[in-house]
Amino acid sequence: MKVAEFLEKRRPNWTELDNLCGQVQPGKKLPAATITRFAALYRAACADLALADAYQLPPITIRYLHRLVGRAHTCLYRSRIFRYSDWPRLLLHDVPKQVFGDRCVQAMFVLFWSIFISSAAIAANPKIWPGFAETVMGTAMMEQLDSSFSEPLGRRSFEANIMMAGFYIQHNAGIGLICFATSVLIIPGMLETIFQAAALGASFGYMSQPGQVGSANFYAFVTAHAPFELTAIVLSAGAGLRIGMGWICTHGLTRLGSLRKTGAETMPIMGSAVVMFILAAFIEGFVSPFALPFIVKGTIATLCSGMLLFYFVVLGFPRSGSRATG
């Protein structure tokens, strides 16, 4: 059967989908069977559009399918009136599942932490790779670490802590935006994530080398806020990669339609990253600089890690009927 004849036989489905678009309205409850049928017709229309484009069917047919798919996509994914009663389900169910099940976040998580841990291990033992820390971080960064943590903590005023908290928010968010923006281009994003992971890991390893004068001060400073800050970097990179993959893998949608869909999927990821950056900056500004016993900061780090584990893994772990975002 010719493609044109095949698509012509599909026309009743297009008409049915067009009629259903008029029934899908914000706030209007529809039977489950109707919604299922609408979704099936929408996916089929996307496939029909791909066929029509591939076989260069008459422009009038292609334009009609473009409009139909665009209208159906808008009906399926358009925003609804948000009710405050939706907050618990959104924050405690939808967001953690979306973040945990996203393949792009998973890929960046593995990439970042594998490079971070490897870099820290190599930098901590100069015999493995002499000059590794200097190569990755640069001499200026190493000298800054040495000078910044040569003196005990707790000598900064409260006003300075407030100012530095604002600086940390700006600085940390800047790292996140770089990871997000470059990850949209996929390969540059992966390279940037590798660089950030290697540099951060090397700084941890360098400060743990035997005989480092400021080692205790460094770890007393970074321990409390590290879980939130490092997690935020991973989430930012994952969100950017999700946008980039949406541009390449459209799954039958137009590129604009795919980006709109991907943007909606990315919002929970980037929103979580912003929250993590703010929390990290608050701890870095008002907890990390104080000369508290290390057990106190270690406890804070453990609690923060436990919160992240519970929120993203326990609440986000897929149950029956759920699946990861490809």
C-alpha positions as CSV (number, residue, x, y, z in Angstrom):
1,M,0.0,0.0,0.0
2,K,1.3,3.5,-0.9
3,V,2.1,5.8,2.0
4,A,-0.4,8.4,0.6
5,E,-3.2,5.8,0.6
6,F,-2.2,4.6,4.1
7,L,-2.4,8.1,5.5
8,E,-5.7,8.8,3.8
9,K,-7.1,5.8,5.6
10,R,-5.9,7.4,8.8
11,R,-8.0,10.6,8.2
12,P,-10.9,9.5,10.4
13,N,-8.5,9.2,13.3
14,W,-7.3,12.8,12.6
15,T,-10.9,14.0,12.6
16,E,-11.6,12.2,15.9
17,L,-8.5,13.7,17.5
18,D,-9.5,17.2,16.3
19,N,-12.9,16.7,17.9
20,L,-11.4,15.5,21.2
21,C,-9.2,18.6,21.3
22,G,-12.4,20.6,21.7
23,Q,-13.3,18.5,24.7
24,V,-10.0,18.7,26.6
25,Q,-10.4,21.9,28.6
26,P,-8.6,23.2,31.7
27,G,-10.4,22.1,34.9
28,K,-12.8,19.8,33.0
29,K,-12.7,16.2,34.1
30,L,-12.9,13.6,31.4
31,P,-13.3,9.8,31.6
32,A,-10.1,7.8,31.8
33,A,-11.0,6.0,28.6
34,T,-11.3,9.4,26.7
35,I,-8.0,10.6,28.0
36,T,-6.3,7.3,27.0
37,R,-7.9,7.5,23.5
38,F,-6.8,11.1,23.1
39,A,-3.2,10.2,24.0
40,A,-3.2,7.3,21.6
41,L,-4.5,9.4,18.8
42,Y,-2.0,12.1,19.5
43,R,0.9,9.6,19.3
44,A,-0.4,8.2,16.1
45,A,-0.8,11.6,14.6
46,C,2.8,12.4,15.4
47,A,3.9,9.2,13.6
48,D,1.7,10.1,10.6
49,L,3.3,13.6,10.5
50,A,6.7,12.0,10.5
51,L,5.7,9.8,7.6
52,A,4.2,12.7,5.6
53,D,7.4,14.7,6.1
54,A,9.6,11.8,5.1
55,Y,7.7,10.9,1.9
56,Q,7.1,14.6,1.0
57,L,3.3,14.3,0.7
58,P,1.3,17.4,-0.5
59,P,2.1,20.5,1.6
60,I,-1.6,20.9,2.5
61,T,-1.6,17.5,4.2
62,I,1.6,18.3,6.1
63,R,0.3,21.7,7.2
64,Y,-2.9,20.1,8.4
65,L,-1.0,17.5,10.5
66,H,1.4,20.1,11.9
67,R,-1.6,22.2,13.1
68,L,-3.4,19.1,14.5
69,V,-0.3,17.8,16.3
70,G,0.4,21.3,17.7
71,R,-3.1,21.7,18.9
72,A,-3.2,18.3,20.5
73,H,0.2,18.9,22.1
74,T,-1.1,22.2,23.6
75,C,-4.2,20.5,25.0
76,L,-2.2,17.6,26.4
77,Y,0.6,19.6,28.1
78,R,-0.8,23.1,28.7
79,S,-0.7,24.4,32.2
80,R,-3.6,24.0,34.5
81,I,-5.0,26.3,37.2
82,F,-2.7,25.6,40.2
83,R,-4.4,24.9,43.5
84,Y,-2.7,25.1,46.9
85,S,-4.1,21.7,47.7
86,D,-1.8,20.4,44.8
87,W,1.4,21.4,46.6
88,P,1.8,18.2,48.8
89,R,1.5,15.9,45.8
90,L,3.6,18.1,43.6
91,L,6.5,18.5,46.1
92,L,6.4,15.1,47.7
93,H,5.4,12.9,44.8
94,D,5.8,14.4,41.3
95,V,9.1,16.3,41.7
96,P,11.2,13.6,43.4
97,K,9.9,11.0,40.9
98,Q,10.7,13.3,38.0
99,V,14.2,14.0,39.2
100,F,15.1,10.4,40.2
101,G,13.8,8.8,37.0
102,D,15.4,11.3,34.6
103,R,18.0,9.5,32.5
104,C,19.9,12.8,31.9
105,V,20.2,13.4,35.6
106,Q,21.3,9.8,36.2
107,A,24.0,10.2,33.4
108,M,25.4,13.4,34.9
109,F,25.3,12.0,38.4
110,V,27.5,9.0,37.3
111,L,29.8,11.3,35.3
112,F,30.3,13.9,38.0
113,W,30.8,11.6,40.9
114,S,33.1,9.2,39.1
115,I,35.3,12.1,38.0
116,F,35.1,13.8,41.4
117,I,36.1,10.7,43.4
118,S,38.9,9.7,40.9
119,S,40.3,13.2,40.9
120,A,40.3,13.5,44.7
121,A,42.0,10.1,45.1
122,I,44.7,10.9,42.6
123,A,45.3,14.4,44.0
124,A,45.5,13.0,47.6
125,N,48.4,10.7,46.6
126,P,50.9,12.7,44.5
127,K,52.8,9.4,43.8
128,I,50.1,8.2,41.5
129,W,50.3,11.3,39.2
130,P,52.9,13.9,40.2
131,G,51.7,17.4,39.6
132,F,48.1,16.3,38.9
133,A,46.5,18.8,41.3
134,E,48.5,21.7,39.9
135,T,47.6,20.6,36.3
136,V,43.9,20.5,37.1
137,M,43.5,23.4,39.5
138,G,46.3,25.7,38.5
139,T,49.0,27.3,40.7
140,A,46.8,30.3,41.6
141,M,44.0,28.2,42.9
142,M,46.4,26.1,45.0
143,E,47.9,29.2,46.5
144,Q,44.4,30.6,47.3
145,L,43.5,27.4,49.1
146,D,46.7,27.5,51.1
147,S,46.2,31.2,52.1
148,S,42.5,31.0,52.8
149,F,42.7,28.1,55.2
150,S,46.0,28.8,56.9
151,E,44.3,30.6,59.7
152,P,41.6,29.1,62.1
153,L,37.9,29.7,61.3
154,G,35.7,32.0,63.3
155,R,37.4,35.3,62.7
156,R,34.8,36.8,60.3
157,S,32.2,39.3,61.5
158,F,28.4,38.7,61.3
159,E,28.1,41.5,58.7
160,A,30.8,39.9,56.6
161,N,28.9,36.5,56.8
162,I,25.8,38.2,55.5
163,M,27.7,39.7,52.6
164,M,29.5,36.4,51.9
165,A,26.2,34.5,51.9
166,G,25.0,36.7,49.1
167,F,28.3,36.2,47.3
168,Y,28.0,32.4,47.6
169,I,24.5,32.4,46.2
170,Q,25.7,34.4,43.2
171,H,28.9,32.3,42.8
172,N,27.2,28.9,43.2
173,A,24.4,29.9,40.9
174,G,27.0,31.0,38.3
175,I,28.5,27.5,38.4
176,G,25.1,26.0,38.0
177,L,24.2,28.2,35.1
178,I,27.4,27.4,33.3
179,C,26.8,23.7,33.7
180,F,23.2,24.1,32.6
181,A,23.9,26.3,29.6
182,T,26.8,24.2,28.3
183,S,24.9,21.0,28.8
184,V,22.2,22.2,26.4
185,L,24.9,21.7,23.7
186,I,25.5,18.2,25.2
187,I,29.3,17.6,24.4
188,P,30.4,21.0,25.8
189,G,28.2,20.4,28.9
190,M,29.8,17.0,29.5
191,L,33.3,18.6,29.2
192,E,32.3,21.4,31.6
193,T,30.9,18.9,34.1
194,I,34.1,16.8,33.9
195,F,36.2,20.0,34.4
196,Q,34.1,21.1,37.4
197,A,34.2,17.6,38.9
198,A,37.9,17.2,38.4
199,A,38.7,20.7,39.8
200,L,36.5,20.2,42.9
201,G,37.8,16.7,43.5
202,A,41.4,17.8,43.1
203,S,40.9,20.6,45.7
204,F,39.5,18.0,48.2
205,G,42.4,15.7,47.4
206,Y,45.1,18.4,47.5
207,M,43.9,19.6,50.9
208,S,44.1,16.1,52.3
209,Q,47.7,15.5,51.3
210,P,50.0,14.6,54.2
211,G,51.5,17.7,55.8
212,Q,48.9,20.2,54.5
213,V,48.7,23.0,57.1
214,G,45.2,24.1,56.3
215,S,43.7,20.6,55.9
216,A,41.6,20.7,59.1
217,N,40.3,24.2,58.5
218,F,39.4,23.3,54.9
219,Y,37.3,20.3,55.8
220,A,35.8,22.1,58.8
221,F,34.6,24.8,56.3
222,V,33.4,22.7,53.4
223,T,31.8,19.7,55.1
224,A,28.5,21.2,56.1
225,H,27.4,22.7,52.8
226,A,29.1,20.3,50.4
227,P,26.1,17.9,50.0
228,F,23.7,20.6,48.8
229,E,26.2,22.4,46.6
230,L,27.5,19.4,44.8
231,T,24.0,18.0,44.3
232,A,22.9,21.3,42.8
233,I,25.7,21.2,40.3
234,V,24.7,17.7,39.2
235,L,21.1,18.7,38.8
236,S,22.0,21.8,36.8
237,A,24.0,19.7,34.4
238,G,21.2,17.1,34.1
239,A,18.6,19.8,33.4
240,G,20.7,21.3,30.6
241,L,21.3,17.8,29.1
242,R,17.6,17.2,29.2
243,I,17.0,20.3,27.1
244,G,19.7,19.3,24.7
245,M,18.3,15.9,24.2
246,G,14.9,17.3,23.7
247,W,16.3,19.4,20.8
248,I,17.8,16.3,19.1
249,C,15.3,13.5,20.0
250,T,11.9,15.0,19.2
251,H,9.9,11.7,19.3
252,G,7.7,12.8,16.4
253,L,7.1,16.3,17.6
254,T,8.3,19.5,15.9
255,R,11.5,20.8,17.5
256,L,9.6,23.7,19.1
257,G,7.0,21.3,20.4
258,S,9.7,19.0,21.7
259,L,11.4,21.9,23.5
260,R,8.2,23.0,25.1
261,K,7.6,19.5,26.4
262,T,11.2,19.1,27.5
263,G,11.1,22.5,29.2
264,A,8.1,21.3,31.3
265,E,10.0,18.2,32.3
266,T,13.1,20.2,33.2
267,M,11.4,22.6,35.6
268,P,11.4,20.3,38.6
269,I,15.1,19.5,38.1
270,M,16.2,23.1,37.8
271,G,13.9,24.2,40.5
272,S,15.4,21.6,42.8
273,A,18.9,22.8,41.9
274,V,18.0,26.4,42.7
275,V,16.7,25.3,46.2
276,M,19.9,23.3,46.7
277,F,22.1,26.3,45.8
278,I,20.3,28.6,48.2
279,L,20.5,26.1,51.0
280,A,24.2,25.6,50.4
281,A,24.9,29.3,50.3
282,F,22.9,29.8,53.6
283,I,25.0,27.1,55.3
284,E,28.2,28.3,53.7
285,G,27.5,31.9,54.9
286,F,26.2,31.2,58.5
287,V,27.5,27.8,59.5
288,S,30.7,26.9,57.7
289,P,32.8,30.0,58.7
290,F,32.2,29.4,62.5
291,A,34.7,27.4,64.6
292,L,32.3,24.8,65.6
293,P,33.4,21.3,66.6
294,F,33.8,19.1,63.5
295,I,31.3,16.7,64.8
296,V,28.7,19.4,64.6
297,K,29.4,20.1,61.0
298,G,29.7,16.5,60.2
299,T,26.3,15.9,61.8
300,I,24.8,18.8,59.6
301,A,26.4,17.2,56.5
302,T,24.9,13.8,57.5
303,L,21.5,15.3,58.0
304,C,21.6,17.2,54.7
305,S,22.7,14.0,52.9
306,G,19.9,12.1,54.6
307,M,17.4,14.7,53.5
308,L,18.6,14.4,49.9
309,L,18.6,10.6,50.0
310,F,15.1,10.5,51.4
311,Y,13.7,13.1,49.1
312,F,15.2,12.0,45.8
313,V,15.6,8.3,46.3
314,V,13.0,7.1,48.9
315,L,10.2,9.4,47.6
316,G,11.4,9.2,44.0
317,F,12.0,5.5,43.7
318,P,9.7,4.1,41.0
319,R,6.7,2.1,42.1
320,S,4.5,0.0,39.9
321,G,3.5,1.7,36.7
322,S,6.2,4.4,36.8
323,R,9.1,4.6,34.5
324,A,12.2,6.7,33.9
325,T,12.3,9.7,31.5
326,G,14.3,8.7,28.5
